[in-house]
């Protein structure tokens, strides 16, 4: 799946990406929403938090899914 700039997305949490055990069985698998700030040709995306995050986090597109509000 590919995303464009200004798309809203959710990203998987760290324990899912790193395949470590969860803190509890009720802990969420997704966090966000985030806005795609930059889209790279290599399949990576620069994300910024909707809630006013200061930095851009770069993440592989396979760890993202579209957010519908």
PDB file of N, H, CA, C and O in Angstrom:
ATOM      1  N   UNK A   1       0.845  -1.170   0.000  1.00  0.00           N
ATOM      2  CA  UNK A   1       0.000   0.000   0.000  1.00  0.00           C
ATOM      3  C   UNK A   1       0.890   1.232   0.000  1.00  0.00           C
ATOM      4  O   UNK A   1       1.892   1.281   0.713  1.00  0.00           O
ATOM      5  N   UNK A   2       0.536   2.190  -0.770  1.00  0.00           N
ATOM      6  H   UNK A   2      -0.278   2.151  -1.349  1.00  0.00           H
ATOM      7  CA  UNK A   2       1.317   3.424  -0.812  1.00  0.00           C
ATOM      8  C   UNK A   2       0.468   4.575  -0.266  1.00  0.00           C
ATOM      9  O   UNK A   2      -0.761   4.563  -0.342  1.00  0.00           O
ATOM     10  N   UNK A   3       1.153   5.546   0.272  1.00  0.00           N
ATOM     11  H   UNK A   3       2.151   5.556   0.333  1.00  0.00           H
ATOM     12  CA  UNK A   3       0.501   6.697   0.875  1.00  0.00           C
ATOM     13  C   UNK A   3       1.028   7.966   0.224  1.00  0.00           C
ATOM     14  O   UNK A   3       2.123   7.981  -0.338  1.00  0.00           O
ATOM     15  N   UNK A   4       0.255   9.009   0.305  1.00  0.00           N
ATOM     16  H   UNK A   4      -0.635   8.997   0.762  1.00  0.00           H
ATOM     17  CA  UNK A   4       0.661  10.314  -0.220  1.00  0.00           C
ATOM     18  C   UNK A   4       0.831  11.281   0.943  1.00  0.00           C
ATOM     19  O   UNK A   4       0.391  11.017   2.062  1.00  0.00           O
ATOM     20  N   UNK A   5       1.472  12.392   0.659  1.00  0.00           N
ATOM     21  H   UNK A   5       1.829  12.607  -0.250  1.00  0.00           H
ATOM     22  CA  UNK A   5       1.621  13.423   1.682  1.00  0.00           C
ATOM     23  C   UNK A   5       0.246  13.899   2.120  1.00  0.00           C
ATOM     24  O   UNK A   5      -0.673  14.014   1.310  1.00  0.00           O
ATOM     25  N   UNK A   6       0.120  14.172   3.397  1.00  0.00           N
ATOM     26  H   UNK A   6       0.868  14.079   4.055  1.00  0.00           H
ATOM     27  CA  UNK A   6      -1.100  14.623   4.069  1.00  0.00           C
ATOM     28  C   UNK A   6      -2.122  13.513   4.313  1.00  0.00           C
ATOM     29  O   UNK A   6      -3.230  13.802   4.765  1.00  0.00           O
ATOM     30  N   UNK A   7      -1.784  12.251   4.029  1.00  0.00           N
ATOM     31  H   UNK A   7      -0.884  12.017   3.662  1.00  0.00           H
ATOM     32  CA  UNK A   7      -2.664  11.138   4.401  1.00  0.00           C
ATOM     33  C   UNK A   7      -2.576  10.910   5.901  1.00  0.00           C
ATOM     34  O   UNK A   7      -1.527  11.129   6.507  1.00  0.00           O
ATOM     35  N   UNK A   8      -3.672  10.472   6.499  1.00  0.00           N
ATOM     36  H   UNK A   8      -4.524  10.293   6.007  1.00  0.00           H
ATOM     37  CA  UNK A   8      -3.688  10.096   7.907  1.00  0.00           C
ATOM     38  C   UNK A   8      -3.424   8.599   8.006  1.00  0.00           C
ATOM     39  O   UNK A   8      -4.034   7.803   7.292  1.00  0.00           O
ATOM     40  N   UNK A   9      -2.510   8.222   8.896  1.00  0.00           N
ATOM     41  H   UNK A   9      -2.014   8.868   9.476  1.00  0.00           H
ATOM     42  CA  UNK A   9      -2.135   6.820   9.044  1.00  0.00           C
ATOM     43  C   UNK A   9      -2.002   6.458  10.516  1.00  0.00           C
ATOM     44  O   UNK A   9      -1.847   7.326  11.375  1.00  0.00           O
ATOM     45  N   UNK A  10      -2.066   5.160  10.789  1.00  0.00           N
ATOM     46  H   UNK A  10      -2.192   4.455  10.091  1.00  0.00           H
ATOM     47  CA  UNK A  10      -1.722   4.590  12.083  1.00  0.00           C
ATOM     48  C   UNK A  10      -0.453   3.787  11.888  1.00  0.00           C
ATOM     49  O   UNK A  10      -0.216   3.259  10.802  1.00  0.00           O
ATOM     50  N   UNK A  11       0.369   3.685  12.927  1.00  0.00           N
ATOM     51  H   UNK A  11       0.176   4.114  13.809  1.00  0.00           H
ATOM     52  CA  UNK A  11       1.585   2.870  12.838  1.00  0.00           C
ATOM     53  C   UNK A  11       1.567   1.822  13.933  1.00  0.00           C
ATOM     54  O   UNK A  11       0.964   2.019  14.988  1.00  0.00           O
ATOM     55  N   UNK A  12       2.230   0.712  13.675  1.00  0.00           N
ATOM     56  H   UNK A  12       2.720   0.552  12.818  1.00  0.00           H
ATOM     57  CA  UNK A  12       2.298  -0.342  14.677  1.00  0.00           C
ATOM     58  C   UNK A  12       3.188   0.120  15.832  1.00  0.00           C
ATOM     59  O   UNK A  12       4.121   0.901  15.650  1.00  0.00           O
ATOM     60  N   UNK A  13       2.874  -0.381  17.003  1.00  0.00           N
ATOM     61  H   UNK A  13       2.116  -1.016  17.150  1.00  0.00           H
ATOM     62  CA  UNK A  13       3.671  -0.024  18.179  1.00  0.00           C
ATOM     63  C   UNK A  13       4.978  -0.808  18.173  1.00  0.00           C
ATOM     64  O   UNK A  13       5.111  -1.799  17.454  1.00  0.00           O
ATOM     65  N   UNK A  14       5.930  -0.367  18.965  1.00  0.00           N
ATOM     66  H   UNK A  14       5.823   0.437  19.549  1.00  0.00           H
ATOM     67  CA  UNK A  14       7.277  -0.946  18.959  1.00  0.00           C
ATOM     68  C   UNK A  14       7.308  -2.438  19.272  1.00  0.00           C
ATOM     69  O   UNK A  14       8.068  -3.180  18.651  1.00  0.00           O
ATOM     70  N   UNK A  15       6.495  -2.890  20.226  1.00  0.00           N
ATOM     71  H   UNK A  15       5.877  -2.287  20.732  1.00  0.00           H
ATOM     72  CA  UNK A  15       6.586  -4.305  20.588  1.00  0.00           C
ATOM     73  C   UNK A  15       6.119  -5.222  19.460  1.00  0.00           C
ATOM     74  O   UNK A  15       6.530  -6.381  19.411  1.00  0.00           O
ATOM     75  N   UNK A  16       5.285  -4.742  18.568  1.00  0.00           N
ATOM     76  H   UNK A  16       4.951  -3.801  18.608  1.00  0.00           H
ATOM     77  CA  UNK A  16       4.858  -5.539  17.414  1.00  0.00           C
ATOM     78  C   UNK A  16       5.964  -5.567  16.369  1.00  0.00           C
ATOM     79  O   UNK A  16       6.274  -6.625  15.821  1.00  0.00           O
ATOM     80  N   UNK A  17       6.563  -4.412  16.087  1.00  0.00           N
ATOM     81  H   UNK A  17       6.311  -3.552  16.532  1.00  0.00           H
ATOM     82  CA  UNK A  17       7.627  -4.351  15.074  1.00  0.00           C
ATOM     83  C   UNK A  17       8.850  -5.151  15.498  1.00  0.00           C
ATOM     84  O   UNK A  17       9.507  -5.761  14.654  1.00  0.00           O
ATOM     85  N   UNK A  18       9.161  -5.159  16.764  1.00  0.00           N
ATOM     86  H   UNK A  18       8.627  -4.664  17.449  1.00  0.00           H
ATOM     87  CA  UNK A  18      10.360  -5.855  17.245  1.00  0.00           C
ATOM     88  C   UNK A  18      10.086  -7.288  17.677  1.00  0.00           C
ATOM     89  O   UNK A  18      11.003  -7.999  18.087  1.00  0.00           O
ATOM     90  N   UNK A  19       8.842  -7.712  17.588  1.00  0.00           N
ATOM     91  H   UNK A  19       8.097  -7.134  17.255  1.00  0.00           H
ATOM     92  CA  UNK A  19       8.408  -9.066  17.924  1.00  0.00           C
ATOM     93  C   UNK A  19       8.814  -9.473  19.339  1.00  0.00           C
ATOM     94  O   UNK A  19       9.351 -10.558  19.563  1.00  0.00           O
ATOM     95  N   UNK A  20       8.544  -8.576  20.281  1.00  0.00           N
ATOM     96  H   UNK A  20       8.108  -7.695  20.098  1.00  0.00           H
ATOM     97  CA  UNK A  20       8.761  -8.901  21.689  1.00  0.00           C
ATOM     98  C   UNK A  20       7.398  -9.047  22.356  1.00  0.00           C
ATOM     99  O   UNK A  20       6.384  -8.628  21.799  1.00  0.00           O
ATOM    100  N   UNK A  21       7.372  -9.625  23.518  1.00  0.00           N
ATOM    101  H   UNK A  21       8.195  -9.966  23.971  1.00  0.00           H
ATOM    102  CA  UNK A  21       6.089  -9.864  24.176  1.00  0.00           C
ATOM    103  C   UNK A  21       5.439  -8.548  24.579  1.00  0.00           C
ATOM    104  O   UNK A  21       6.111  -7.552  24.849  1.00  0.00           O
ATOM    105  N   UNK A  22       4.138  -8.574  24.609  1.00  0.00           N
ATOM    106  H   UNK A  22       3.592  -9.383  24.390  1.00  0.00           H
ATOM    107  CA  UNK A  22       3.362  -7.386  24.950  1.00  0.00           C
ATOM    108  C   UNK A  22       3.428  -7.092  26.439  1.00  0.00           C
ATOM    109  O   UNK A  22       3.650  -7.992  27.250  1.00  0.00           O
ATOM    110  N   UNK A  23       3.234  -5.826  26.796  1.00  0.00           N
ATOM    111  H   UNK A  23       3.054  -5.095  26.137  1.00  0.00           H
ATOM    112  CA  UNK A  23       3.123  -5.504  28.218  1.00  0.00           C
ATOM    113  C   UNK A  23       1.912  -6.196  28.863  1.00  0.00           C
ATOM    114  O   UNK A  23       1.992  -6.652  30.003  1.00  0.00           O
ATOM    115  N   UNK A  24       0.799  -6.271  28.135  1.00  0.00           N
ATOM    116  H   UNK A  24       0.734  -5.900  27.208  1.00  0.00           H
ATOM    117  CA  UNK A  24      -0.385  -7.016  28.581  1.00  0.00           C
ATOM    118  C   UNK A  24      -1.183  -7.402  27.348  1.00  0.00           C
ATOM    119  O   UNK A  24      -0.954  -6.861  26.266  1.00  0.00           O
ATOM    120  N   UNK A  25      -2.100  -8.315  27.498  1.00  0.00           N
ATOM    121  H   UNK A  25      -2.285  -8.755  28.377  1.00  0.00           H
ATOM    122  CA  UNK A  25      -2.864  -8.748  26.333  1.00  0.00           C
ATOM    123  C   UNK A  25      -3.855  -7.688  25.865  1.00  0.00           C
ATOM    124  O   UNK A  25      -4.402  -7.796  24.768  1.00  0.00           O
ATOM    125  N   UNK A  26      -4.088  -6.677  26.676  1.00  0.00           N
ATOM    126  H   UNK A  26      -3.644  -6.590  27.568  1.00  0.00           H
ATOM    127  CA  UNK A  26      -5.000  -5.606  26.308  1.00  0.00           C
ATOM    128  C   UNK A  26      -4.287  -4.381  25.742  1.00  0.00           C
ATOM    129  O   UNK A  26      -4.937  -3.374  25.460  1.00  0.00           O
ATOM    130  N   UNK A  27      -2.997  -4.440  25.574  1.00  0.00           N
ATOM    131  H   UNK A  27      -2.469  -5.258  25.803  1.00  0.00           H
ATOM    132  CA  UNK A  27      -2.262  -3.292  25.033  1.00  0.00           C
ATOM    133  C   UNK A  27      -2.538  -3.161  23.534  1.00  0.00           C
ATOM    134  O   UNK A  27      -2.658  -4.170  22.839  1.00  0.00           O
ATOM    135  N   UNK A  28      -2.638  -1.941  23.036  1.00  0.00           N
ATOM    136  H   UNK A  28      -2.540  -1.122  23.601  1.00  0.00           H
ATOM    137  CA  UNK A  28      -2.977  -1.741  21.619  1.00  0.00           C
ATOM    138  C   UNK A  28      -1.831  -2.133  20.694  1.00  0.00           C
ATOM    139  O   UNK A  28      -0.663  -2.091  21.080  1.00  0.00           O
ATOM    140  N   UNK A  29      -2.181  -2.514  19.468  1.00  0.00           N
ATOM    141  H   UNK A  29      -3.130  -2.547  19.155  1.00  0.00           H
ATOM    142  CA  UNK A  29      -1.192  -2.841  18.444  1.00  0.00           C
ATOM    143  C   UNK A  29      -0.898  -1.663  17.522  1.00  0.00           C
ATOM    144  O   UNK A  29       0.085  -1.689  16.783  1.00  0.00           O
ATOM    145  N   UNK A  30      -1.729  -0.643  17.556  1.00  0.00           N
ATOM    146  H   UNK A  30      -2.528  -0.622  18.157  1.00  0.00           H
ATOM    147  CA  UNK A  30      -1.579   0.521  16.683  1.00  0.00           C
ATOM    148  C   UNK A  30      -1.576   1.786  17.509  1.00  0.00           C
ATOM    149  O   UNK A  30      -2.190   1.846  18.575  1.00  0.00           O
ATOM    150  N   UNK A  31      -0.879   2.804  17.012  1.00  0.00           N
ATOM    151  H   UNK A  31      -0.381   2.756  16.146  1.00  0.00           H
ATOM    152  CA  UNK A  31      -0.890   4.108  17.670  1.00  0.00           C
ATOM    153  C   UNK A  31      -1.017   5.196  16.611  1.00  0.00           C
ATOM    154  O   UNK A  31      -0.664   4.997  15.449  1.00  0.00           O
ATOM    155  N   UNK A  32      -1.523   6.340  17.031  1.00  0.00           N
ATOM    156  H   UNK A  32      -1.810   6.501  17.976  1.00  0.00           H
ATOM    157  CA  UNK A  32      -1.670   7.444  16.101  1.00  0.00           C
ATOM    158  C   UNK A  32      -2.929   8.224  16.397  1.00  0.00           C
ATOM    159  O   UNK A  32      -3.481   8.098  17.490  1.00  0.00           O
ATOM    160  N   UNK A  33      -3.386   8.999  15.489  1.00  0.00           N
ATOM    161  H   UNK A  33      -2.937   9.101  14.601  1.00  0.00           H
ATOM    162  CA  UNK A  33      -3.030   9.096  14.072  1.00  0.00           C
ATOM    163  C   UNK A  33      -1.821   9.993  13.822  1.00  0.00           C
ATOM    164  O   UNK A  33      -1.463  10.842  14.638  1.00  0.00           O
ATOM    165  N   UNK A  34      -1.218   9.774  12.679  1.00  0.00           N
ATOM    166  H   UNK A  34      -1.509   9.084  12.015  1.00  0.00           H
ATOM    167  CA  UNK A  34      -0.088  10.549  12.198  1.00  0.00           C
ATOM    168  C   UNK A  34      -0.406  11.074  10.804  1.00  0.00           C
ATOM    169  O   UNK A  34      -1.254  10.529  10.099  1.00  0.00           O
ATOM    170  N   UNK A  35       0.281  12.131  10.423  1.00  0.00           N
ATOM    171  H   UNK A  35       0.971  12.574  10.996  1.00  0.00           H
ATOM    172  CA  UNK A  35       0.159  12.692   9.079  1.00  0.00           C
ATOM    173  C   UNK A  35       1.434  12.371   8.320  1.00  0.00           C
ATOM    174  O   UNK A  35       2.536  12.540   8.841  1.00  0.00           O
ATOM    175  N   UNK A  36       1.281  11.907   7.088  1.00  0.00           N
ATOM    176  H   UNK A  36       0.385  11.769   6.664  1.00  0.00           H
ATOM    177  CA  UNK A  36       2.454  11.661   6.249  1.00  0.00           C
ATOM    178  C   UNK A  36       2.983  13.016   5.795  1.00  0.00           C
ATOM    179  O   UNK A  36       2.322  13.732   5.043  1.00  0.00           O
ATOM    180  N   UNK A  37       4.160  13.354   6.252  1.00  0.00           N
ATOM    181  H   UNK A  37       4.697  12.772   6.863  1.00  0.00           H
ATOM    182  CA  UNK A  37       4.784  14.642   5.918  1.00  0.00           C
ATOM    183  C   UNK A  37       5.650  14.516   4.672  1.00  0.00           C
ATOM    184  O   UNK A  37       5.697  15.430   3.849  1.00  0.00           O
ATOM    185  N   UNK A  38       6.340  13.375   4.531  1.00  0.00           N
ATOM    186  H   UNK A  38       6.302  12.632   5.199  1.00  0.00           H
ATOM    187  CA  UNK A  38       7.211  13.147   3.384  1.00  0.00           C
ATOM    188  C   UNK A  38       7.030  11.707   2.921  1.00  0.00           C
ATOM    189  O   UNK A  38       6.933  10.796   3.744  1.00  0.00           O
ATOM    190  N   UNK A  39       6.984  11.499   1.618  1.00  0.00           N
ATOM    191  H   UNK A  39       7.063  12.239   0.950  1.00  0.00           H
ATOM    192  CA  UNK A  39       6.907  10.157   1.044  1.00  0.00           C
ATOM    193  C   UNK A  39       8.144   9.946   0.179  1.00  0.00           C
ATOM    194  O   UNK A  39       8.392  10.704  -0.759  1.00  0.00           O
ATOM    195  N   UNK A  40       8.921   8.907   0.501  1.00  0.00           N
ATOM    196  H   UNK A  40       8.720   8.291   1.263  1.00  0.00           H
ATOM    197  CA  UNK A  40      10.153   8.612  -0.226  1.00  0.00           C
ATOM    198  C   UNK A  40       9.905   7.502  -1.241  1.00  0.00           C
ATOM    199  O   UNK A  40       9.006   6.680  -1.063  1.00  0.00           O
ATOM    200  N   UNK A  41      10.699   7.480  -2.300  1.00  0.00           N
ATOM    201  H   UNK A  41      11.430   8.148  -2.445  1.00  0.00           H
ATOM    202  CA  UNK A  41      10.556   6.460  -3.341  1.00  0.00           C
ATOM    203  C   UNK A  41      10.886   5.064  -2.833  1.00  0.00           C
ATOM    204  O   UNK A  41      10.441   4.079  -3.423  1.00  0.00           O
ATOM    205  N   UNK A  42      11.644   4.955  -1.770  1.00  0.00           N
ATOM    206  H   UNK A  42      12.006   5.754  -1.291  1.00  0.00           H
ATOM    207  CA  UNK A  42      12.078   3.656  -1.259  1.00  0.00           C
ATOM    208  C   UNK A  42      11.007   2.946  -0.432  1.00  0.00           C
ATOM    209  O   UNK A  42      11.236   1.825   0.022  1.00  0.00           O
ATOM    210  N   UNK A  43       9.850   3.567  -0.225  1.00  0.00           N
ATOM    211  H   UNK A  43       9.665   4.478  -0.594  1.00  0.00           H
ATOM    212  CA  UNK A  43       8.791   2.946   0.566  1.00  0.00           C
ATOM    213  C   UNK A  43       8.773   3.390   2.010  1.00  0.00           C
ATOM    214  O   UNK A  43       8.004   2.865   2.815  1.00  0.00           O
ATOM    215  N   UNK A  44       9.613   4.354   2.346  1.00  0.00           N
ATOM    216  H   UNK A  44      10.238   4.780   1.692  1.00  0.00           H
ATOM    217  CA  UNK A  44       9.630   4.907   3.701  1.00  0.00           C
ATOM    218  C   UNK A  44       8.838   6.208   3.721  1.00  0.00           C
ATOM    219  O   UNK A  44       8.716   6.898   2.709  1.00  0.00           O
ATOM    220  N   UNK A  45       8.298   6.530   4.909  1.00  0.00           N
ATOM    221  H   UNK A  45       8.397   5.969   5.732  1.00  0.00           H
ATOM    222  CA  UNK A  45       7.466   7.716   5.050  1.00  0.00           C
ATOM    223  C   UNK A  45       7.885   8.488   6.283  1.00  0.00           C
ATOM    224  O   UNK A  45       8.190   7.906   7.324  1.00  0.00           O
ATOM    225  N   UNK A  46       7.897   9.800   6.154  1.00  0.00           N
ATOM    226  H   UNK A  46       7.649  10.273   5.308  1.00  0.00           H
ATOM    227  CA  UNK A  46       8.157  10.673   7.288  1.00  0.00           C
ATOM    228  C   UNK A  46       6.835  11.059   7.918  1.00  0.00           C
ATOM    229  O   UNK A  46       5.965  11.622   7.253  1.00  0.00           O
ATOM    230  N   UNK A  47       6.681  10.757   9.201  1.00  0.00           N
ATOM    231  H   UNK A  47       7.387  10.300   9.741  1.00  0.00           H
ATOM    232  CA  UNK A  47       5.424  10.989   9.900  1.00  0.00           C
ATOM    233  C   UNK A  47       5.567  12.074  10.938  1.00  0.00           C
ATOM    234  O   UNK A  47       6.632  12.256  11.529  1.00  0.00           O
ATOM    235  N   UNK A  48       4.485  12.792  11.152  1.00  0.00           N
ATOM    236  H   UNK A  48       3.620  12.645  10.672  1.00  0.00           H
ATOM    237  CA  UNK A  48       4.409  13.768  12.223  1.00  0.00           C
ATOM    238  C   UNK A  48       3.074  13.552  12.935  1.00  0.00           C
ATOM    239  O   UNK A  48       2.062  13.281  12.289  1.00  0.00           O
ATOM    240  N   UNK A  49       3.069  13.670  14.248  1.00  0.00           N
ATOM    241  H   UNK A  49       3.891  13.890  14.773  1.00  0.00           H
ATOM    242  CA  UNK A  49       1.874  13.404  15.039  1.00  0.00           C
ATOM    243  C   UNK A  49       0.812  14.471  14.806  1.00  0.00           C
ATOM    244  O   UNK A  49       1.127  15.651  14.654  1.00  0.00           O
ATOM    245  N   UNK A  50      -0.431  14.053  14.780  1.00  0.00           N
ATOM    246  H   UNK A  50      -0.687  13.094  14.904  1.00  0.00           H
ATOM    247  CA  UNK A  50      -1.545  14.988  14.645  1.00  0.00           C
ATOM    248  C   UNK A  50      -1.665  15.851  15.888  1.00  0.00           C
ATOM    249  O   UNK A  50      -2.130  16.989  15.821  1.00  0.00           O
ATOM    250  N   UNK A  51      -1.249  15.312  17.009  1.00  0.00           N
ATOM    251  H   UNK A  51      -0.872  14.387  17.063  1.00  0.00           H
ATOM    252  CA  UNK A  51      -1.374  16.026  18.280  1.00  0.00           C
ATOM    253  C   UNK A  51      -0.270  17.039  18.513  1.00  0.00           C
ATOM    254  O   UNK A  51      -0.096  17.510  19.637  1.00  0.00           O
ATOM    255  N   UNK A  52       0.476  17.383  17.479  1.00  0.00           N
ATOM    256  H   UNK A  52       0.335  17.001  16.566  1.00  0.00           H
ATOM    257  CA  UNK A  52       1.481  18.432  17.604  1.00  0.00           C
ATOM    258  C   UNK A  52       2.874  17.936  17.878  1.00  0.00           C
ATOM    259  O   UNK A  52       3.622  18.579  18.614  1.00  0.00           O
ATOM    260  N   UNK A  53       3.247  16.807  17.304  1.00  0.00           N
ATOM    261  H   UNK A  53       2.639  16.284  16.706  1.00  0.00           H
ATOM    262  CA  UNK A  53       4.605  16.300  17.480  1.00  0.00           C
ATOM    263  C   UNK A  53       5.618  17.205  16.808  1.00  0.00           C
ATOM    264  O   UNK A  53       5.351  17.754  15.739  1.00  0.00           O
ATOM    265  N   UNK A  54       6.758  17.362  17.414  1.00  0.00           N
ATOM    266  H   UNK A  54       6.975  16.916  18.282  1.00  0.00           H
ATOM    267  CA  UNK A  54       7.761  18.283  16.898  1.00  0.00           C
ATOM    268  C   UNK A  54       8.647  17.646  15.832  1.00  0.00           C
ATOM    269  O   UNK A  54       9.031  18.311  14.870  1.00  0.00           O
ATOM    270  N   UNK A  55       8.977  16.364  15.992  1.00  0.00           N
ATOM    271  H   UNK A  55       8.665  15.823  16.773  1.00  0.00           H
ATOM    272  CA  UNK A  55       9.928  15.728  15.088  1.00  0.00           C
ATOM    273  C   UNK A  55       9.249  14.856  14.052  1.00  0.00           C
ATOM    274  O   UNK A  55       8.090  14.465  14.196  1.00  0.00           O
ATOM    275  N   UNK A  56       9.998  14.563  13.008  1.00  0.00           N
ATOM    276  H   UNK A  56      10.939  14.880  12.891  1.00  0.00           H
ATOM    277  CA  UNK A  56       9.525  13.669  11.958  1.00  0.00           C
ATOM    278  C   UNK A  56      10.135  12.302  12.187  1.00  0.00           C
ATOM    279  O   UNK A  56      11.354  12.169  12.301  1.00  0.00           O
ATOM    280  N   UNK A  57       9.287  11.281  12.253  1.00  0.00           N
ATOM    281  H   UNK A  57       8.297  11.388  12.159  1.00  0.00           H
ATOM    282  CA  UNK A  57       9.752   9.904  12.413  1.00  0.00           C
ATOM    283  C   UNK A  57       9.652   9.218  11.061  1.00  0.00           C
ATOM    284  O   UNK A  57       8.611   9.284  10.407  1.00  0.00           O
ATOM    285  N   UNK A  58      10.713   8.568  10.639  1.00  0.00           N
ATOM    286  H   UNK A  58      11.559   8.515  11.170  1.00  0.00           H
ATOM    287  CA  UNK A  58      10.734   7.864   9.358  1.00  0.00           C
ATOM    288  C   UNK A  58      10.493   6.388   9.625  1.00  0.00           C
ATOM    289  O   UNK A  58      11.145   5.793  10.482  1.00  0.00           O
ATOM    290  N   UNK A  59       9.546   5.792   8.882  1.00  0.00           N
ATOM    291  H   UNK A  59       9.017   6.276   8.185  1.00  0.00           H
ATOM    292  CA  UNK A  59       9.157   4.397   9.102  1.00  0.00           C
ATOM    293  C   UNK A  59       8.814   3.748   7.771  1.00  0.00           C
ATOM    294  O   UNK A  59       8.363   4.414   6.839  1.00  0.00           O
ATOM    295  N   UNK A  60       9.032   2.440   7.694  1.00  0.00           N
ATOM    296  H   UNK A  60       9.398   1.899   8.451  1.00  0.00           H
ATOM    297  CA  UNK A  60       8.718   1.677   6.501  1.00  0.00           C
ATOM    298  C   UNK A  60       7.201   1.594   6.343  1.00  0.00           C
ATOM    299  O   UNK A  60       6.469   1.480   7.326  1.00  0.00           O
ATOM    300  N   UNK A  61       6.745   1.651   5.106  1.00  0.00           N
ATOM    301  H   UNK A  61       7.340   1.743   4.308  1.00  0.00           H
ATOM    302  CA  UNK A  61       5.318   1.632   4.820  1.00  0.00           C
ATOM    303  C   UNK A  61       4.611   0.355   5.208  1.00  0.00           C
ATOM    304  O   UNK A  61       3.391   0.362   5.371  1.00  0.00           O
ATOM    305  N   UNK A  62       5.337  -0.750   5.362  1.00  0.00           N
ATOM    306  H   UNK A  62       6.328  -0.755   5.229  1.00  0.00           H
ATOM    307  CA  UNK A  62       4.680  -2.002   5.741  1.00  0.00           C
ATOM    308  C   UNK A  62       4.167  -1.975   7.176  1.00  0.00           C
ATOM    309  O   UNK A  62       3.367  -2.829   7.557  1.00  0.00           O
ATOM    310  N   UNK A  63       4.606  -1.020   7.971  1.00  0.00           N
ATOM    311  H   UNK A  63       5.256  -0.326   7.662  1.00  0.00           H
ATOM    312  CA  UNK A  63       4.163  -0.898   9.349  1.00  0.00           C
ATOM    313  C   UNK A  63       3.051   0.136   9.514  1.00  0.00           C
ATOM    314  O   UNK A  63       2.719   0.515  10.637  1.00  0.00           O
ATOM    315  N   UNK A  64       2.476   0.593   8.406  1.00  0.00           N
ATOM    316  H   UNK A  64       2.746   0.286   7.493  1.00  0.00           H
ATOM    317  CA  UNK A  64       1.436   1.625   8.442  1.00  0.00           C
ATOM    318  C   UNK A  64       0.129   1.096   7.891  1.00  0.00           C
ATOM    319  O   UNK A  64       0.111   0.158   7.094  1.00  0.00           O
ATOM    320  N   UNK A  65      -0.963   1.702   8.321  1.00  0.00           N
ATOM    321  H   UNK A  65      -0.948   2.463   8.969  1.00  0.00           H
ATOM    322  CA  UNK A  65      -2.259   1.475   7.687  1.00  0.00           C
ATOM    323  C   UNK A  65      -3.025   2.786   7.687  1.00  0.00           C
ATOM    324  O   UNK A  65      -2.815   3.653   8.535  1.00  0.00           O
ATOM    325  N   UNK A  66      -3.913   2.907   6.720  1.00  0.00           N
ATOM    326  H   UNK A  66      -4.084   2.202   6.031  1.00  0.00           H
ATOM    327  CA  UNK A  66      -4.671   4.142   6.540  1.00  0.00           C
ATOM    328  C   UNK A  66      -5.613   4.346   7.711  1.00  0.00           C
ATOM    329  O   UNK A  66      -6.204   3.396   8.225  1.00  0.00           O
ATOM    330  N   UNK A  67      -5.744   5.598   8.124  1.00  0.00           N
ATOM    331  H   UNK A  67      -5.264   6.369   7.706  1.00  0.00           H
ATOM    332  CA  UNK A  67      -6.650   5.979   9.215  1.00  0.00           C
ATOM    333  C   UNK A  67      -7.822   6.725   8.613  1.00  0.00           C
ATOM    334  O   UNK A  67      -7.645   7.706   7.892  1.00  0.00           O
ATOM    335  N   UNK A  68      -9.024   6.252   8.916  1.00  0.00           N
ATOM    336  H   UNK A  68      -9.168   5.454   9.502  1.00  0.00           H
ATOM    337  CA  UNK A  68     -10.251   6.892   8.445  1.00  0.00           C
ATOM    338  C   UNK A  68     -10.949   7.522   9.633  1.00  0.00           C
ATOM    339  O   UNK A  68     -11.225   6.858  10.632  1.00  0.00           O
ATOM    340  N   UNK A  69     -11.236   8.826   9.513  1.00  0.00           N
ATOM    341  H   UNK A  69     -11.012   9.365   8.702  1.00  0.00           H
ATOM    342  CA  UNK A  69     -11.921   9.481  10.639  1.00  0.00           C
ATOM    343  C   UNK A  69     -13.358   9.789  10.307  1.00  0.00           C
ATOM    344  O   UNK A  69     -14.080  10.339  11.140  1.00  0.00           O
TER     345      UNK A  69
END
